[in-house]
Amino acid sequence: MSIPQYYLYIHPMDLKELKSDIWIDEPVPASLKYGKKKVEIDLAYRGSHIRKFKKKSYHITFYKPKVFTGVHEIHLNAEYKDPSLIRNKLSLDFFADIGTLSPASQHVQLFINGHNEGVYLLLESVDEYFLKKRNLPNGSIFYAVDDDANFSLISPIEKTTKNQLDSGYERKVGQQNDSQKLANFVYKLNTATKAEFEHVIQKLLDIDKYLRWLAGVVCTQNYDGFVHNYALYQNNETGLFEIIPWDYDATWGRDIHGDVMEFDYVRAQGFNTLTARLLGVSSFRRQYGNILKAILEEQFTVDTMTAKVEKMHNLLRPFVAQDPYIQKNIEAFDQEPEFIYQFIRDRNLYLREKLVDFL
């Protein structure tokens, strides 16, 4: 079996400009060849701290044509600090399996000007094309870009009341009035009295989808997932907000540096103001407990995950052996499946013991 091959071609002067400052978001022109088709693109680095790594990650916007394979833009993640290279995809597929909206992803082999850059994860962008591909109603989409996206009136960054309640978000799809709707959502979820909250929040949020997302974050143990690493979609037909996971490489027992994160590091009730308020309502708390219990019995088990892990690992191994950035560390790659299985065993048992708090 093979993985798709993507060939990027960048003029040497443009490549020099791209490399001159890793923090500049301004793209350079390039072309992308995939199969028998060649398209013109805009290319830029993506991410924050990951820009410092030797193996860069990229953001690609299709220029001519503007839509290619049904999308306008894609992300190519190097997954540089994940020795397995599969945690991000494993997580996003897991979220889809438990009933949460989740971006599609696929491993590819990337070449730049003929040079093999190794294995990358192609991530679908969460935008209007994401909605269209799933036959979902139009709506606004916001990316949580920093810790201010904590569903609170207080900024953890400034340690003061936020000047703008949509702070921490970047509007990806929608108009200015949609940003006001988001701010209104944050305001109401914080200011509704305890007696009002259960009634108020059901008019603002898809409760079931949020609780499934919460269970997914808790199982995969994405410590950063509660205040960023997500997108918000407001369905224009229902008016309800839904939450979508994003960038889940620091999961399944490892942190953003690739170091071990103990299985009990993230608590079963998660973090952030919205989660705390939801779990403060007995009916929502039981609903979460039942969702989490079912996932621990069905999806988040070694038996269920083994086939998925082995399929990805076996598919990627020949290409990892050729990846110039990680080929010398192939032994670590080979040890990761068992590491992930042990994390699932330990985390599953830990969360089962905590179920009594929710049921």
NUKE-212559 format. One line per 4 residues: number of its first residue (from 1); their letters; for each residue x, y, z of C-alpha. Coordinates in steps of 0.1 Angstrom, whole numbers, plus 5000, padded with zeros to 4 digits. Layout:
N
NUM> A> X/Y/Z ~ ...
This chain:
359
1> MSIP> 5000/5000/5000 ~ 5011/5036/4994 ~ 5002/5071/5005 ~ 4995/5100/4981
5> QYYL> 5025/5120/4969 ~ 5024/5158/4968 ~ 5050/5177/4949 ~ 5055/5214/4957
9> YIHP> 5075/5236/4933 ~ 5087/5269/4945 ~ 5110/5294/4927 ~ 5143/5296/4945
13> MDLK> 5139/5333/4951 ~ 5104/5327/4966 ~ 5118/5299/4987 ~ 5145/5322/5000
17> ELKS> 5119/5348/5009 ~ 5098/5321/5027 ~ 5128/5310/5048 ~ 5140/5345/5056
21> DIWI> 5115/5350/5084 ~ 5095/5320/5097 ~ 5070/5343/5115 ~ 5057/5361/5084
25> DEPV> 5023/5349/5074 ~ 5025/5365/5039 ~ 5024/5336/5014 ~ 5046/5330/4985
29> PASL> 5035/5317/4951 ~ 5041/5280/4943 ~ 5026/5251/4924 ~ 5014/5218/4936
33> KYGK> 5014/5186/4916 ~ 4991/5158/4927 ~ 4986/5128/4904 ~ 4983/5142/4869
37> KKVE> 4971/5176/4879 ~ 4991/5207/4886 ~ 4976/5238/4903 ~ 4988/5272/4914
41> IDLA> 4988/5279/4951 ~ 4998/5304/4978 ~ 5021/5288/5004 ~ 5029/5299/5039
45> YRGS> 5042/5284/5071 ~ 5016/5274/5097 ~ 5014/5271/5135 ~ 5031/5289/5163
49> HIRK> 5059/5272/5182 ~ 5061/5245/5155 ~ 5076/5270/5131 ~ 5109/5267/5150
53> FKKK> 5112/5230/5141 ~ 5135/5218/5113 ~ 5106/5201/5096 ~ 5081/5229/5088
57> SYHI> 5044/5227/5085 ~ 5025/5245/5057 ~ 4993/5263/5049 ~ 4982/5260/5013
61> TFYK> 4955/5281/4996 ~ 4945/5272/4961 ~ 4948/5301/4937 ~ 4942/5287/4902
65> PKVF> 4918/5270/4904 ~ 4904/5284/4937 ~ 4888/5251/4945 ~ 4907/5218/4941
69> TGVH> 4894/5184/4952 ~ 4864/5202/4967 ~ 4884/5224/4990 ~ 4899/5260/4989
73> EIHL> 4928/5254/5014 ~ 4946/5226/5032 ~ 4971/5223/5060 ~ 5002/5201/5058
77> NAEY> 5014/5192/5093 ~ 5048/5178/5099 ~ 5038/5161/5132 ~ 5075/5166/5141
81> KDPS> 5072/5161/5179 ~ 5049/5130/5177 ~ 5072/5099/5173 ~ 5042/5079/5161
85> LIRN> 5031/5105/5134 ~ 4995/5092/5139 ~ 4982/5109/5170 ~ 4965/5138/5152
89> KLSL> 4947/5116/5127 ~ 4939/5089/5153 ~ 4923/5116/5175 ~ 4903/5133/5147
93> DFFA> 4890/5099/5135 ~ 4881/5091/5171 ~ 4860/5122/5174 ~ 4841/5114/5142
97> DIGT> 4835/5079/5156 ~ 4819/5092/5188 ~ 4796/5116/5170 ~ 4814/5149/5168
101> LSPA> 4820/5170/5137 ~ 4857/5165/5129 ~ 4881/5175/5100 ~ 4891/5148/5076
105> SQHV> 4928/5140/5074 ~ 4952/5119/5054 ~ 4989/5111/5055 ~ 5009/5121/5024
109> QLFI> 5045/5121/5013 ~ 5057/5156/5005 ~ 5084/5167/4980 ~ 5096/5203/4977
113> NGHN> 5115/5210/4944 ~ 5122/5173/4941 ~ 5135/5168/4976 ~ 5117/5143/4998
117> EGVY> 5105/5161/5029 ~ 5090/5130/5044 ~ 5056/5121/5059 ~ 5030/5148/5065
121> LLLE> 4994/5149/5077 ~ 4970/5167/5053 ~ 4943/5184/5073 ~ 4910/5196/5060
125> SVDE> 4903/5232/5068 ~ 4871/5240/5088 ~ 4854/5265/5066 ~ 4824/5268/5042
129> YFLK> 4837/5239/5022 ~ 4838/5217/5053 ~ 4801/5224/5058 ~ 4793/5219/5021
133> KRNL> 4810/5185/5019 ~ 4788/5173/5049 ~ 4756/5189/5036 ~ 4754/5211/5067
137> PNGS> 4735/5244/5068 ~ 4755/5275/5063 ~ 4768/5293/5094 ~ 4796/5312/5109
141> IFYA> 4829/5295/5119 ~ 4854/5308/5144 ~ 4889/5294/5152 ~ 4900/5295/5189
145> VDDD> 4935/5310/5184 ~ 4946/5316/5220 ~ 4937/5311/5257 ~ 4912/5339/5257
149> ANFS> 4888/5314/5240 ~ 4880/5300/5274 ~ 4843/5308/5274 ~ 4848/5333/5303
153> LISP> 4845/5370/5308 ~ 4880/5370/5323 ~ 4911/5369/5302 ~ 4937/5343/5315
157> IEKT> 4962/5362/5295 ~ 4956/5397/5308 ~ 4941/5386/5341 ~ 4914/5412/5337
161> TKNQ> 4879/5414/5323 ~ 4879/5411/5285 ~ 4874/5443/5265 ~ 4858/5421/5238
165> LDSG> 4839/5389/5245 ~ 4849/5374/5211 ~ 4885/5378/5221 ~ 4906/5347/5215
169> YERK> 4888/5339/5182 ~ 4895/5344/5146 ~ 4864/5346/5124 ~ 4869/5322/5095
173> VGQQ> 4834/5323/5079 ~ 4807/5349/5085 ~ 4801/5386/5090 ~ 4807/5412/5117
177> NDSQ> 4773/5406/5133 ~ 4782/5369/5137 ~ 4811/5380/5159 ~ 4785/5399/5180
181> KLAN> 4764/5366/5182 ~ 4795/5348/5196 ~ 4801/5376/5221 ~ 4764/5374/5231
185> FVYK> 4768/5336/5236 ~ 4798/5341/5259 ~ 4780/5368/5278 ~ 4748/5348/5284
189> LNTA> 4765/5316/5294 ~ 4784/5336/5321 ~ 4756/5358/5334 ~ 4726/5334/5334
193> TKAE> 4718/5326/5370 ~ 4720/5290/5382 ~ 4682/5287/5380 ~ 4682/5301/5344
197> FEHV> 4712/5284/5330 ~ 4697/5251/5320 ~ 4670/5268/5300 ~ 4692/5295/5285
201> IQKL> 4721/5273/5273 ~ 4698/5249/5254 ~ 4689/5278/5231 ~ 4726/5286/5224
205> LDID> 4745/5253/5223 ~ 4741/5218/5209 ~ 4745/5202/5243 ~ 4749/5166/5230
209> KYLR> 4776/5175/5205 ~ 4795/5195/5232 ~ 4794/5167/5257 ~ 4806/5142/5231
213> WLAG> 4834/5166/5223 ~ 4842/5170/5260 ~ 4844/5132/5264 ~ 4867/5131/5233
217> VVCT> 4891/5157/5248 ~ 4891/5139/5281 ~ 4898/5105/5266 ~ 4925/5116/5243
221> QNYD> 4938/5139/5271 ~ 4945/5170/5250 ~ 4954/5194/5278 ~ 4952/5224/5254
225> GFVH> 4919/5214/5240 ~ 4897/5232/5264 ~ 4907/5268/5256 ~ 4920/5264/5220
229> NYAL> 4926/5236/5195 ~ 4889/5239/5185 ~ 4866/5257/5161 ~ 4830/5269/5168
233> YQNN> 4803/5266/5141 ~ 4770/5284/5146 ~ 4743/5265/5125 ~ 4722/5291/5108
237> ETGL> 4691/5268/5109 ~ 4692/5259/5146 ~ 4711/5290/5158 ~ 4731/5266/5180
241> FEII> 4768/5266/5184 ~ 4787/5233/5178 ~ 4823/5226/5187 ~ 4849/5210/5164
245> PWDY> 4883/5196/5174 ~ 4915/5208/5157 ~ 4952/5200/5160 ~ 4953/5169/5182
249> DATW> 4989/5157/5180 ~ 4996/5162/5217 ~ 4974/5133/5228 ~ 4974/5096/5236
253> GRDI> 4999/5100/5264 ~ 5023/5126/5250 ~ 5024/5164/5253 ~ 5033/5191/5228
257> HGDV> 5070/5184/5232 ~ 5065/5147/5226 ~ 5072/5140/5263 ~ 5052/5115/5284
261> MEFD> 5020/5129/5299 ~ 5008/5107/5327 ~ 4974/5091/5321 ~ 4958/5109/5350
265> YVRA> 4971/5144/5341 ~ 4937/5157/5328 ~ 4908/5154/5351 ~ 4876/5137/5340
269> QGFN> 4855/5168/5341 ~ 4879/5188/5320 ~ 4883/5226/5322 ~ 4869/5259/5310
273> TLTA> 4839/5280/5322 ~ 4813/5265/5298 ~ 4822/5229/5308 ~ 4820/5239/5345
277> RLLG> 4786/5255/5341 ~ 4772/5225/5321 ~ 4784/5199/5346 ~ 4769/5220/5374
281> VSSF> 4735/5210/5360 ~ 4725/5175/5372 ~ 4708/5165/5340 ~ 4737/5175/5318
285> RRQY> 4762/5159/5343 ~ 4743/5126/5340 ~ 4741/5130/5302 ~ 4779/5135/5301
289> GNIL> 4784/5105/5324 ~ 4763/5082/5301 ~ 4782/5094/5270 ~ 4816/5089/5286
293> KAIL> 4806/5054/5299 ~ 4795/5043/5264 ~ 4827/5056/5248 ~ 4848/5038/5274
297> EEQF> 4830/5006/5267 ~ 4829/5008/5229 ~ 4853/5032/5212 ~ 4881/5040/5237
301> TVDT> 4894/5005/5242 ~ 4925/4987/5231 ~ 4904/4961/5212 ~ 4887/4989/5192
305> MTAK> 4918/5010/5186 ~ 4944/4983/5178 ~ 4932/4978/5143 ~ 4932/5015/5136
309> VEKM> 4967/5020/5151 ~ 4982/4991/5133 ~ 4968/5000/5100 ~ 4982/5035/5102
313> HNLL> 5016/5024/5116 ~ 5020/4997/5089 ~ 5010/5020/5061 ~ 5035/5047/5072
317> RPFV> 5065/5026/5081 ~ 5081/5024/5047 ~ 5078/5061/5043 ~ 5090/5069/5078
321> AQDP> 5121/5049/5069 ~ 5127/5074/5040 ~ 5118/5105/5060 ~ 5150/5126/5062
325> YIQK> 5140/5141/5096 ~ 5130/5110/5115 ~ 5144/5080/5096 ~ 5172/5076/5122
329> NIEA> 5146/5073/5149 ~ 5127/5044/5134 ~ 5130/5024/5166 ~ 5110/5050/5185
333> FDQE> 5083/5049/5158 ~ 5081/5011/5161 ~ 5076/5014/5199 ~ 5047/5038/5198
337> PEFI> 5018/5015/5191 ~ 5024/4996/5224 ~ 5029/5030/5242 ~ 4995/5041/5229
341> YQFI> 4978/5008/5239 ~ 4992/5011/5274 ~ 4979/5047/5277 ~ 4944/5036/5266
345> RDRN> 4944/5008/5292 ~ 4955/5032/5320 ~ 4934/5061/5310 ~ 4903/5039/5305
349> LYLR> 4906/5024/5339 ~ 4912/5059/5355 ~ 4881/5073/5338 ~ 4859/5043/5347
353> EKLV> 4868/5050/5384 ~ 4856/5086/5380 ~ 4823/5077/5364 ~ 4807/5075/5398
357> DFL> 4810/5113/5400 ~ 4787/5118/5370 ~ 4761/5090/5371
